[in-house]
Amino acid sequence: MLKSGIDDVELYSYDPSTVFELVDSQRSALQKLGFLDRIIPGFIFKFPNAAPRLLSIQYNLNCFKNFPDYQIRYYVNLGFLHNQQYSFKASITAYSKARRLIEEHGDISQVISINIDIAGPLINIQSFDDAIECLDRAKHFLQNNPNPNLQARLLCREGYLDLHLKKDNSASSYFLESERYFLEEDAESFMNTYFLNLVQSGLGRIAETSSEWEKGLLYYHQIVKRLLNDGMHSRLCWHYLNIGRCYAALDDYIQARIYFYKTIHEEVDASPQAQASAYANLGFLKNNEGDFMAAIELYEHAEQIFRSQDSPEYFNLSNTLRWKAKAMIDLGKGEEGLSLLMDSHSAANSAGSYKLKAEIYKDLAAYFAEQKDYKNAYEYQLLHEQNLEKHTDQYNQEFKIGLEVRYQTEQKKREAEMLKLKATQLQLKALRAQMNPHFLYNALNAIQHYITSNEVKNATRYLAEFAHLIRKSLEYSDQEIISLEEEVEFLDNYLSINQKLRFEDSLVYEILMDDDIEEDILGVPTMIVQPYVENAIEHGLRSVKHGKIKVHFKMLDEDNIICEIEDNGIGRKAAAKFIHQSGRLQAHRSMGTMITENRLELLHHARENKIYVETIDLFDKKTGFATGTKVLVQIPVVEVQIK
């Protein structure tokens, strides 16, 4: 019997069947759950064929649904496994479940990580808008929570987004910056190795596009060496195929053949599409050597795989049939070759490729010319030329669409950057306008009175409180988001100074928080409530002998908090008379609350809310006289901060 306290590295050297026995030997379901949680990530990299069974065991444990942390990691692991198996939609579904759990139970690093993770399969299915949204969300959180490792992963995803959008130069810049981090990072992990391989694979693809085959080989060989040294098989099948293609382009057919066969015989990371491509490429090499029978046999293997897929790869199937037809014609089996060219044409139609059809018509024209059937040869030559023209039109149209997609993508990025810039500018304006000059003057004047009256204790106390308030105001000017706890502390400091220095204890205030609000981990926009509290003091309570302010925070939903600011002042109608008498007060009020409302509008921009601030006049039910004002401010919970 194996001991259960085995080191993880040692564990991955065992045969998977032995590890299943070790899982069964755990004494309780909870121990089994924890053991599986520890070993599954490594198994996805080392033994991907065994990982689904481990995940299934974990999911079916009775205690699984009692632990959100285990559920989060389960769905993250499942999403990653599906992504490795090229099941991109299933991967997105699993990652989405993980993201919902993380938003409720996770920490900020998990929020960043899951958005980076889910962007991968979204890019693979060309859902670029959704991928950009995920990456922008990750970038937003990284700004206030720097993490070099997650930043490097984000750069990798941005590189692949640009690679798909045919922006090779910017993709290369992202990849090189990401690669620099992972190559210099001392703390190795399966996931870091995975992302380094992704980055170098992207650089290899860019090198191939530029026909820099030796450079592509360098990257692909580094990846394969790293995978084999670590006993990992992630995308190994495709890396072998890429190496084979590069060698073939360099006319090194011996090495090309070696790696195409490695692709075919890879069992752990067996990709049918990659293996079919390897068979087709081997057939092409055999055809060039004049071994037409061997070439045909290899083409048939490729054809069988391409046809067996749920969504047949018609483009590759058409090419394979065309090459097979040429081998048949070279063998002297013209009728069979002609039939295969017709099949290839049918597949090219399904692929919607005029270029493929043009090449097939060219082959048909050559075949009939060889048979001295010049009428058919001429007609197929005309079809060849017509389809070349259609291909040019198709290429131009696709290029135009590609440019439009790239333009729209860049436009969205610029809009997001402009919104962020505008929000920052508004924030700075708001912070500059935050403190009413009358408040500052009165507070300092009151402190000066304590000093001249030789009330050293009070002067020292209130000077310290005032300095703390000003220091926090300046400190928060560099932060877009603070915790709700910090926002409440700032409000309490502000109201306390007003109470003691301006109203000489004739002001009473209270700040309430509903029990379901965790103020230490909920993030809100910086100093968003203070302008409304200040407005209540300046306009509602200026002529009230015993003023009262109540600030009450309530949870509206998982994305928003409602803050109620209620005063027992003279009401808006009576306050309007004072506004006419003090233009400076009106200017400050307009600037402070207007800027805050603009900030709220920007912060709610993506959520399509229409009303963010609502003002309610309060009246005595019997007399109808004004009894104060209540302002409801809907505040978005911008991020979660774990202390």
C-alpha positions in Angstrom: 0.0 0.0 0.0 1.4 3.4 -0.9 1.6 6.2 1.7 -0.8 9.1 1.1 1.7 11.8 2.0 3.6 11.4 -1.3 5.3 14.4 -2.8 3.5 15.7 -5.9 6.6 15.4 -8.1 7.1 11.8 -7.0 3.4 11.1 -7.5 3.5 12.2 -11.2 6.1 9.5 -11.8 3.6 6.7 -11.0 1.4 4.9 -13.5 -2.1 6.5 -13.5 -3.7 3.2 -12.4 -1.5 3.3 -9.2 -2.7 6.8 -8.5 -6.4 5.7 -8.8 -5.7 3.1 -6.2 -4.2 5.8 -4.0 -7.3 7.9 -4.5 -9.5 5.0 -3.4 -7.3 4.5 -0.3 -8.2 7.9 1.2 -10.1 7.4 4.4 -12.9 9.9 3.9 -14.7 11.7 1.1 -13.2 15.0 2.3 -9.7 13.7 2.3 -10.3 12.2 -1.2 -11.6 15.6 -2.4 -8.5 17.4 -1.1 -6.2 14.8 -2.6 -7.8 15.1 -6.0 -7.7 18.8 -5.9 -4.0 18.7 -5.3 -3.1 16.2 -8.1 -5.5 17.0 -10.9 -3.7 20.0 -12.4 -0.5 18.1 -12.8 -2.4 15.1 -14.3 -3.9 17.3 -17.0 -0.4 18.2 -18.2 1.2 14.8 -17.6 -1.6 12.3 -18.1 -4.4 14.1 -20.0 -6.2 10.8 -20.8 -6.5 9.9 -17.1 -7.5 13.4 -16.0 -11.2 13.2 -17.0 -11.7 10.2 -14.7 -10.2 12.0 -11.8 -12.4 15.0 -12.4 -15.5 12.8 -12.6 -14.6 11.2 -9.2 -14.1 14.6 -7.7 -17.4 16.0 -9.0 -19.4 13.0 -7.8 -18.2 13.1 -4.2 -21.0 14.0 -1.8 -19.1 16.8 -0.1 -18.0 18.5 -3.4 -20.9 21.0 -3.5 -20.2 22.2 0.1 -16.9 23.8 -0.8 -16.9 26.7 -3.3 -13.1 26.8 -3.5 -12.9 23.2 -4.7 -15.7 23.8 -7.2 -13.9 26.8 -8.6 -10.7 24.8 -9.2 -12.7 21.9 -10.6 -14.3 24.0 -13.3 -11.0 25.8 -14.0 -9.3 22.4 -14.5 -12.2 21.2 -16.6 -12.1 24.2 -18.8 -8.4 23.9 -19.3 -8.7 20.2 -20.1 -11.4 20.9 -22.7 -9.2 23.6 -24.2 -6.3 21.2 -24.5 -8.6 18.7 -26.2 -9.6 21.3 -28.7 -13.2 21.3 -27.4 -13.4 25.1 -27.2 -17.1 25.6 -26.6 -17.1 23.1 -23.8 -14.0 24.9 -22.4 -15.9 28.3 -22.4 -18.9 26.7 -20.7 -16.7 25.3 -17.9 -14.7 28.5 -17.5 -17.9 30.5 -17.3 -19.1 28.4 -14.4 -15.8 29.0 -12.7 -16.1 32.7 -13.3 -19.5 32.9 -11.7 -18.3 31.1 -8.6 -15.2 33.3 -8.4 -17.2 36.5 -8.6 -19.1 35.2 -5.5 -16.4 33.5 -3.5 -13.0 34.2 -5.1 -10.2 36.7 -4.7 -8.9 39.3 -7.1 -6.1 37.2 -8.6 -8.7 34.5 -9.5 -10.8 37.1 -11.2 -7.9 38.2 -13.3 -6.8 34.6 -14.0 -10.2 33.3 -15.1 -10.7 36.2 -17.6 -7.3 35.5 -19.1 -8.2 31.7 -19.2 -11.5 32.2 -20.9 -10.1 34.5 -23.5 -8.0 31.6 -25.0 -10.9 29.5 -26.3 -12.8 32.6 -27.3 -10.0 33.6 -29.6 -9.8 30.1 -31.0 -13.5 30.2 -32.0 -12.9 33.8 -33.3 -15.3 35.4 -30.8 -13.0 38.4 -30.7 -15.4 40.9 -29.1 -16.0 38.6 -26.1 -12.2 37.9 -25.9 -11.4 41.6 -25.9 -14.0 42.2 -23.1 -12.3 39.5 -20.9 -8.8 40.8 -21.6 -9.9 44.4 -20.8 -11.5 43.3 -17.6 -8.2 41.5 -16.6 -6.2 44.6 -17.5 -8.5 46.8 -15.4 -8.0 44.7 -12.3 -4.2 44.3 -12.9 -3.8 48.1 -12.8 -4.7 48.2 -9.1 -3.4 44.7 -8.3 -0.1 44.3 -10.1 1.0 40.7 -10.7 3.9 40.1 -13.1 3.0 36.4 -13.7 -0.6 37.2 -14.6 0.6 40.2 -16.7 2.8 37.9 -18.7 -0.1 35.5 -19.3 -2.3 38.5 -20.4 0.4 39.6 -22.9 0.4 36.1 -24.4 -3.4 36.2 -24.9 -3.2 39.7 -26.5 -0.5 38.3 -28.8 -2.8 35.6 -30.0 -5.6 38.0 -30.5 -3.5 40.2 -32.7 -2.1 37.1 -34.5 -5.7 36.0 -35.4 -6.3 39.6 -36.6 -3.2 39.4 -38.8 -1.3 42.0 -36.9 1.9 40.1 -36.7 4.1 43.0 -35.6 2.1 43.9 -32.5 1.6 40.2 -31.8 5.3 39.6 -31.9 5.9 42.5 -29.5 3.4 41.0 -27.0 4.9 37.5 -27.3 8.5 38.7 -26.9 7.7 40.7 -23.7 5.8 37.7 -22.3 8.6 35.3 -23.3 11.1 37.5 -21.5 9.3 37.1 -18.2 8.8 33.4 -18.4 12.4 32.7 -19.4 13.7 34.8 -16.5 11.1 33.5 -13.9 12.9 31.2 -11.4 9.7 29.6 -9.9 8.7 27.1 -12.5 5.2 25.6 -12.7 3.2 23.5 -15.2 1.1 26.6 -16.1 4.2 28.8 -16.6 5.7 26.2 -18.9 2.4 26.0 -20.7 2.3 29.7 -21.3 5.9 29.9 -22.4 5.2 27.1 -24.9 2.2 29.1 -26.2 4.2 32.2 -26.6 7.0 30.4 -28.5 4.5 28.6 -30.6 3.0 32.0 -31.6 6.5 33.3 -32.4 7.0 30.2 -34.5 3.9 30.8 -36.5 4.9 34.4 -37.2 8.3 33.1 -38.4 6.6 30.6 -40.8 4.4 33.4 -42.2 7.7 35.3 -43.0 9.2 32.1 -44.5 11.8 32.2 -41.7 11.8 28.4 -41.5 15.0 28.1 -39.4 13.7 30.5 -36.9 10.4 28.7 -36.7 12.3 25.4 -36.1 14.3 27.0 -33.3 11.1 27.9 -31.4 9.3 24.6 -32.1 12.4 22.5 -31.0 12.6 24.5 -27.8 9.0 23.7 -27.0 9.3 20.0 -27.8 12.5 19.7 -25.7 10.8 21.3 -22.7 7.7 19.2 -23.0 9.7 15.9 -23.2 12.0 16.9 -20.3 9.0 17.7 -18.1 7.0 14.6 -19.2 4.2 16.8 -20.6 2.3 16.3 -23.9 0.4 19.6 -24.2 -0.2 20.2 -28.0 2.9 17.9 -28.7 1.1 16.5 -31.8 0.9 19.9 -33.4 4.4 20.9 -32.5 5.8 17.8 -34.2 3.7 18.6 -37.3 5.0 22.2 -37.3 8.6 21.0 -37.2 7.9 18.6 -40.0 6.4 21.4 -42.2 9.4 23.6 -41.5 11.9 20.8 -42.5 9.8 20.1 -45.7 10.0 23.8 -46.6 13.8 23.6 -46.2 13.9 20.5 -48.4 15.2 18.4 -45.6 12.8 15.5 -46.3 14.5 13.0 -44.1 13.9 15.1 -40.9 10.4 16.2 -42.2 9.4 12.5 -42.6 10.7 11.7 -39.0 8.5 14.4 -37.4 5.5 13.6 -39.5 5.7 10.0 -38.3 6.1 11.4 -34.7 2.9 13.3 -35.2 1.1 10.1 -36.3 2.3 8.0 -33.5 1.8 10.4 -30.6 -0.8 8.7 -28.4 -1.2 11.0 -25.3 -1.9 14.2 -27.2 -3.5 12.6 -30.3 -5.1 15.2 -32.5 -6.9 13.7 -35.5 -6.6 16.9 -37.6 -2.8 17.1 -37.0 -2.4 13.4 -37.7 -4.4 13.6 -40.9 -2.2 16.6 -42.0 0.9 14.5 -41.3 -0.4 11.6 -43.4 -1.2 14.0 -46.3 2.3 15.6 -46.0 3.9 12.2 -46.0 1.9 11.3 -49.1 3.1 14.5 -50.8 6.8 13.6 -50.0 6.2 10.0 -51.4 4.6 11.4 -54.5 7.7 13.6 -55.1 9.9 10.6 -54.8 7.8 8.8 -57.4 6.4 6.2 -55.0 2.8 6.7 -56.1 1.3 3.6 -54.5 2.8 4.5 -51.0 1.6 8.1 -51.6 -2.0 7.0 -52.4 -2.1 4.8 -49.3 -1.0 7.7 -47.1 -3.6 10.0 -48.8 -6.3 7.5 -48.0 -5.4 7.5 -44.3 -5.6 11.3 -44.3 -8.9 11.3 -46.3 -10.5 8.8 -43.9 -9.7 11.0 -40.9 -10.8 14.3 -42.5 -14.1 12.7 -43.5 -14.7 11.2 -40.0 -14.7 14.5 -38.2 -18.1 15.9 -36.9 -17.4 18.9 -39.0 -15.4 17.6 -42.0 -12.4 19.8 -42.9 -13.4 20.3 -46.5 -10.4 22.5 -47.4 -7.8 19.9 -46.3 -10.0 17.1 -47.7 -10.1 18.8 -51.1 -6.3 19.2 -51.2 -5.8 15.6 -50.1 -8.1 14.3 -52.9 -6.4 16.5 -55.4 -3.0 15.2 -54.5 -4.3 11.6 -54.5 -5.8 12.3 -58.0 -2.4 13.4 -59.3 -0.8 10.2 -57.9 -3.5 8.1 -59.6 -2.9 9.9 -63.0 0.9 9.5 -62.6 0.2 5.8 -62.1 -1.7 5.7 -65.4 -5.1 5.4 -63.7 -6.6 8.4 -65.5 -10.3 7.6 -65.0 -9.8 7.1 -61.3 -7.8 10.3 -61.1 -10.5 12.2 -63.0 -13.1 10.9 -60.6 -11.0 12.0 -57.6 -10.6 15.5 -59.1 -14.4 15.7 -59.3 -14.6 14.7 -55.6 -12.0 17.3 -54.8 -14.0 19.9 -56.6 -17.1 19.0 -54.6 -15.1 19.4 -51.3 -13.7 22.7 -52.6 -17.3 23.8 -53.2 -18.2 22.9 -49.6 -15.1 24.8 -48.4 -16.2 27.8 -50.4 -12.7 28.2 -51.9 -12.4 29.6 -55.4 -8.6 29.2 -55.2 -8.9 25.5 -54.7 -11.5 25.2 -57.5 -9.1 27.2 -59.8 -6.3 24.8 -59.1 -8.6 21.8 -59.7 -9.7 23.3 -63.0 -6.1 23.8 -64.0 -5.4 20.1 -63.2 -8.4 19.1 -65.3 -7.3 21.3 -68.2 -3.9 19.6 -68.0 -5.4 16.2 -67.9 -7.6 16.7 -71.0 -4.8 18.4 -72.9 -2.7 15.3 -72.2 -5.6 13.2 -73.6 -5.7 15.6 -76.6 -9.2 16.5 -75.7 -8.6 20.2 -76.4 -12.3 21.2 -76.2 -12.5 20.1 -72.5 -9.0 21.4 -71.9 -10.0 24.9 -73.2 -13.3 25.0 -71.2 -11.5 24.0 -68.0 -8.8 26.5 -68.6 -11.5 29.2 -68.9 -13.1 28.0 -65.7 -9.6 28.1 -64.1 -9.2 31.8 -65.1 -12.7 32.7 -64.0 -12.2 31.2 -60.6 -8.9 32.9 -60.2 -10.7 36.2 -60.7 -13.4 35.1 -58.2 -10.6 34.1 -55.8 -9.1 37.6 -56.2 -12.5 39.2 -55.5 -13.0 36.8 -52.5 -9.5 37.6 -51.2 -10.2 41.3 -51.5 -13.5 40.9 -49.7 -12.0 38.8 -46.9 -9.2 41.3 -46.6 -11.7 44.1 -46.4 -13.7 42.3 -43.8 -10.5 41.6 -41.9 -9.6 45.3 -42.0 -13.1 46.1 -40.7 -12.7 43.6 -37.9 -9.3 45.1 -37.0 -10.7 48.6 -37.2 -13.6 47.8 -35.0 -11.3 46.1 -32.5 -9.0 49.0 -32.4 -11.9 51.4 -32.2 -13.3 49.5 -29.2 -9.8 49.6 -27.6 -9.6 53.3 -28.2 -13.1 53.9 -26.9 -12.2 51.9 -23.7 -9.0 53.9 -23.3 -10.9 57.2 -23.9 -13.5 56.3 -21.3 -10.8 55.4 -18.9 -9.0 58.7 -19.6 -12.2 60.6 -19.3 -13.0 58.9 -16.0 -9.6 59.7 -14.6 -9.9 63.3 -15.7 -13.3 63.5 -14.0 -11.9 61.9 -10.9 -9.1 64.4 -10.7 -11.6 67.3 -11.2 -13.9 65.8 -8.5 -11.0 65.5 -6.1 -9.9 69.1 -6.7 -13.5 70.2 -6.2 -14.1 67.7 -3.3 -13.6 70.1 -0.4 -15.7 73.2 -0.2 -13.5 76.2 0.4 -15.9 77.3 3.1 -15.4 74.0 4.9 -11.6 74.3 4.7 -11.7 77.9 5.9 -14.1 77.3 8.8 -12.2 74.2 9.9 -8.8 76.0 10.0 -10.4 79.1 11.6 -11.8 76.9 14.4 -8.4 75.3 14.9 -6.8 78.7 15.0 -9.4 79.7 17.7 -8.3 76.8 19.9 -4.7 77.7 19.4 -5.2 81.4 20.3 -7.5 80.4 23.3 -4.6 78.2 24.5 -6.8 75.0 24.2 -3.8 73.0 23.2 -5.4 69.6 23.6 -8.4 70.4 21.3 -6.1 72.2 18.8 -3.8 69.3 18.6 -6.6 66.7 18.3 -8.6 68.5 15.6 -5.5 69.6 13.7 -4.5 65.9 13.5 -8.0 64.9 12.3 -8.0 67.6 9.7 -4.5 66.7 8.5 -5.6 63.0 8.3 -8.6 64.0 6.2 -6.5 66.1 3.8 -3.8 63.4 3.6 -6.4 60.8 2.7 -8.0 63.0 0.1 -4.6 63.4 -1.6 -3.7 59.8 -1.2 -7.0 58.7 -2.9 -6.3 61.0 -5.8 -3.9 58.3 -7.1 -6.5 55.5 -6.7 -9.4 54.7 -8.9 -11.0 52.3 -6.4 -10.9 52.0 -2.6 -12.7 49.6 -0.3 -16.1 50.5 1.0 -14.5 50.4 4.5 -12.1 53.1 3.5 -14.9 55.2 1.9 -16.9 55.0 5.2 -13.8 55.9 7.3 -13.2 59.0 5.1 -16.9 60.0 5.5 -16.8 59.5 9.2 -13.6 61.7 9.5 -15.2 64.4 7.3 -18.5 64.5 9.3 -16.7 64.4 12.6 -14.7 67.5 11.7 -17.9 69.2 10.6 -19.6 68.2 13.8 -16.9 69.5 16.1 -15.4 72.5 14.2 -18.3 73.9 12.2 -21.5 73.1 14.0 -20.1 72.9 17.6 -21.9 69.6 18.3 -25.2 70.8 16.9 -24.8 68.3 14.1 -25.7 64.6 14.7 -24.8 61.9 12.2 -24.8 58.2 11.8 -23.4 55.9 9.1 -25.2 52.5 8.8 -24.3 49.4 6.9 -26.6 46.4 6.1 -25.4 43.1 7.6 -25.0 41.5 4.2 -22.4 44.0 3.1 -18.7 43.0 3.5 -17.2 46.5 3.5 -13.7 45.4 3.8 -13.7 43.4 0.5 -16.1 45.4 -1.7 -14.5 48.0 -3.8 -16.2 51.3 -4.8 -15.1 54.4 -6.8 -13.0 56.8 -4.8 -14.8 59.3 -2.6 -18.1 59.0 -4.5 -20.5 59.8 -1.6 -18.8 62.8 0.0 -20.1 65.4 -2.5 -23.7 64.4 -1.6 -23.0 64.5 2.1 -21.4 67.9 1.7 -24.4 69.2 -0.4 -26.7 68.1 2.5 -24.6 70.1 5.0 -24.2 73.2 2.9 -27.8 73.5 1.6 -29.9 71.5 3.9 -28.5 72.2 7.4 -27.1 75.7 7.2 -30.1 77.3 9.0 -31.1 74.3 11.1 -30.2 74.4 14.8 -30.0 70.7 15.4 -29.1 69.1 12.1 -29.0 65.4 11.5 -27.5 63.3 8.6 -28.0 59.6 8.1 -25.9 57.7 5.6 -27.1 54.2 4.9 -25.4 51.6 2.6 -27.6 48.8 1.2 -26.9 46.0 -1.2 -29.0 46.4 -4.3 -27.6 43.4 -6.2 -24.3 41.6 -6.8 -23.1 44.5 -9.0 -24.5 47.6 -7.1 -24.8 49.3 -3.7 -27.4 51.9 -2.9 -26.3 54.7 -0.6 -29.0 56.8 1.0 -28.0 60.2 2.3 -30.8 61.7 4.3 -30.9 65.0 6.2 -33.5 66.8 8.3 -32.8 70.2 6.6 -35.0 72.9 5.1 -35.6 71.1 1.8 -34.7 71.9 -1.7 -37.2 74.7 -2.2 -36.1 76.8 0.8 -32.4 76.0 0.0 -32.9 77.5 -3.5 -33.3 81.0 -1.8 -29.9 80.6 -0.2 -28.4 79.6 -3.5 -29.4 83.0 -5.0 -27.5 84.7 -2.2 -24.3 82.8 -2.6 -23.1 82.1 -6.2 -19.9 80.5 -4.9 -21.8 77.9 -3.0 -23.9 77.1 -6.1 -20.8 76.9 -8.3 -19.2 74.4 -5.9 -22.4 72.4 -5.5 -22.8 72.2 -9.3 -19.2 71.2 -9.9 -19.0 68.6 -7.1 -22.2 66.7 -7.7 -22.3 67.1 -11.5 -18.8 65.7 -11.8 -19.7 62.8 -9.5 -22.8 62.1 -11.6 -20.6 62.1 -14.7 -18.3 59.7 -13.1 -21.2 57.4 -12.2 -22.5 57.6 -15.8 -19.1 56.4 -17.0 -18.8 53.7 -14.4 -22.2 52.4 -15.3 -21.5 52.7 -19.1 -21.3 49.0 -19.8 -24.3 48.1 -17.7 -26.8 50.3 -19.6 -28.4 51.7 -16.4 -30.3 55.0 -16.9 -30.8 56.4 -13.4 -27.9 56.6 -11.0 -28.9 59.4 -8.6 -32.4 60.1 -7.4 -33.4 63.0 -5.1 -36.5 62.7 -2.9 -38.1 65.6 -1.0 -39.3 64.7 2.5 -42.5 66.3 3.9 -44.4 66.1 7.2 -47.5 64.0 6.4 -49.8 66.2 8.6 -48.5 69.8 7.9 -47.0 69.3 4.5 -43.9 71.2 5.5 -40.5 70.2 4.2 -38.6 67.9 6.7 -35.5 67.3 4.7 -34.1 65.6 1.6 -33.1 62.0 0.7 -30.6 61.3 -2.1 -30.3 57.7 -3.4 -26.9 57.0 -5.1 -26.5 53.8 -7.1 -22.8 52.9 -6.8 -21.3 50.1 -8.9 -19.2 47.6 -7.1 -16.2 48.0 -9.3 -13.9 45.3 -7.9 -13.2 43.0 -5.0 -10.2 43.7 -2.9 -8.9 41.1 -0.5 -6.8 42.5 2.3 
